[in-house]
């Protein structure tokens, strides 16, 4: 073949030939680029693709053009449009490590106790009749919060607390007390709870009464509960939309049937035709 391969001849249509006539020196770069224009997106824009007509004489292509086609094709991606990233709404959601719910913590120490409530970058601490908000600071290990003369440090379930000249050591978490202390910080005046099925009730005097039963499946909110208190007992009652609730709490020590924790009041609760028994306590707010 004398170094040439044959390909279908393009028709005579006014366009200049892609290969110079025989006897003229071939410009390799020009010929190869021209031969591949219809394949490479790097070529000039606007050229028409010419299809061969039937029975047209063959057209001669330089063999070096055919050998150079793989290289030209590999370069054709240079003009490929960049892929546009999906809009923000299509991106997968990622959790923000700085955003999390506040937690109430109850620490019982060798010579006292204190309550803490953590939030992003800060911690509130209740100690006896004192309340303070601490800022998180750098710590080599564990979590450290400080403000003025108050310093808190914890690692795992253990913690230490310094309040001025007073030190709390050998402090450990007591998760069983968390629901009660959390209710206290929310302004609840009375709370009671029982088992089988699990239930609890919270009362805010003169405001609302909330009953949650069947391990959370039943939820009843009552407005403006009526209360009465004497030396032996406290009672609350309320009605709404056909539901009637009555609570009687006597000052008789009560032991939780599952945890074994002891509470100062024994509680009987009636919701319509359902009866519940459990333990409860009135919650004071010494920091108000």
Residue pairs with C-beta under 8 A, 6 or more apart in sequence:
1 63
3 62
3 63
3 64
4 60
4 61
4 62
4 63
5 60
5 61
5 63
5 66
6 58
6 59
6 60
6 61
7 58
7 59
7 60
7 61
8 52
8 56
8 58
8 59
9 52
9 56
9 57
9 58
9 59
10 17
10 18
10 50
10 52
10 56
10 59
11 50
11 52
11 53
11 56
13 50
15 50
18 31
18 34
18 35
18 59
19 26
19 31
19 35
19 59
19 60
19 61
19 62
20 26
20 27
20 31
22 60
26 62
28 62
28 64
28 65
28 68
31 61
31 62
31 64
31 65
32 62
32 64
32 65
32 68
32 69
32 72
33 40
33 43
33 72
35 61
35 62
35 65
35 69
36 43
36 65
36 68
36 69
36 72
36 73
37 43
37 44
37 47
38 47
38 49
39 69
39 72
39 73
39 76
40 72
40 73
40 75
40 76
41 76
41 77
41 78
41 79
41 80
42 72
42 75
42 76
42 78
42 79
98 120
98 121
99 120
100 120
102 117
102 118
102 119
103 117
103 118
104 115
104 116
104 117
104 178
104 181
104 182
104 185
105 115
105 116
105 117
105 118
105 173
105 178
106 113
106 115
106 173
106 174
106 175
106 177
106 178
106 181
107 113
107 114
107 115
107 116
107 159
107 161
107 168
107 171
107 172
107 173
107 174
108 171
108 172
108 174
109 161
109 168
109 169
109 170
109 171
109 172
110 168
110 169
110 170
110 171
111 168
111 169
112 127
112 128
112 168
113 168
113 171
114 125
114 126
114 127
114 161
114 168
114 171
115 125
115 126
115 181
115 185
116 123
116 124
116 125
116 126
116 152
117 123
117 124
117 185
121 135
121 136
122 133
122 134
122 135
122 136
122 145
123 133
123 134
123 136
123 145
123 152
124 131
124 132
124 133
124 134
125 131
125 132
125 133
125 134
125 145
125 150
125 152
125 161
126 185
126 287
127 161
127 163
127 166
127 168
128 286
129 286
129 287
130 163
130 287
131 287
132 147
132 148
132 150
133 147
134 145
134 146
134 147
134 150
134 152
135 145
135 146
135 147
136 143
136 144
136 145
137 144
137 145
137 146
138 144
139 153
141 155
142 153
142 154
142 155
142 156
143 153
143 154
143 155
144 151
144 152
144 153
145 151
145 152
145 153
146 152
149 162
149 163
149 164
150 161
150 162
150 163
150 164
151 161
151 162
152 159
152 160
152 161
152 162
153 159
153 160
154 160
157 172
157 173
158 170
158 171
158 172
159 171
159 172
159 173
160 167
160 168
160 169
160 171
161 167
161 168
161 171
162 168
176 259
176 261
179 191
179 193
179 200
180 191
180 281
180 283
183 191
183 202
183 283
184 283
184 284
184 285
187 204
187 285
188 202
188 203
188 204
188 283
189 203
189 204
189 205
189 282
189 283
190 202
190 203
190 205
190 234
190 236
190 249
190 280
190 281
190 282
190 283
191 200
191 201
191 202
191 203
191 280
191 281
191 283
192 200
192 201
192 247
192 249
192 265
192 267
192 269
192 278
192 279
192 280
192 281
193 199
193 200
193 201
193 256
193 278
193 279
193 280
194 200
194 257
194 267
194 269
194 276
194 277
194 278
194 279
195 256
195 257
195 258
195 278
196 257
197 213
197 214
197 215
198 213
198 214
198 215
198 216
199 211
199 212
199 213
199 214
199 218
199 269
199 276
199 278
200 211
200 212
200 278
201 209
201 210
201 211
201 212
201 247
201 269
201 280
202 209
202 210
203 209
203 210
203 225
203 227
203 236
203 247
205 225
205 227
206 224
206 225
206 227
207 223
207 224
208 221
208 222
208 223
208 224
208 225
209 221
209 222
209 223
209 225
209 236
209 238
209 245
209 247
210 219
210 220
210 221
210 222
211 218
211 219
211 220
211 221
211 222
211 245
211 269
211 271
212 218
212 219
212 220
213 219
213 220
213 271
213 274
213 276
220 240
220 243
220 245
220 271
221 240
222 238
222 239
222 240
222 243
222 245
223 238
223 240
224 238
225 236
225 237
225 238
226 236
226 237
226 238
227 234
227 235
227 236
228 234
228 235
229 235
231 251
232 250
232 251
233 248
233 249
233 250
233 251
234 248
234 249
234 265
234 282
235 246
235 247
235 248
235 249
236 245
236 246
236 247
237 244
237 245
237 246
237 247
238 244
238 245
239 245
243 271
243 272
244 270
244 271
244 272
245 269
245 270
245 271
246 269
246 270
247 267
247 268
247 269
247 270
248 267
248 268
248 269
249 265
249 266
249 267
249 280
250 265
250 266
250 267
251 264
251 265
252 265
252 266
253 262
253 263
253 264
253 266
254 262
254 263
254 264
254 265
254 266
254 267
254 278
254 279
254 280
255 261
255 262
255 263
255 279
256 262
256 263
256 278
256 279
261 279
262 279
263 279
263 280
263 281
264 281
265 279
265 280
265 281
265 282
266 277
266 279
266 280
267 277
267 278
267 279
267 280
268 275
268 276
268 277
269 275
269 276
269 277
269 278
270 276
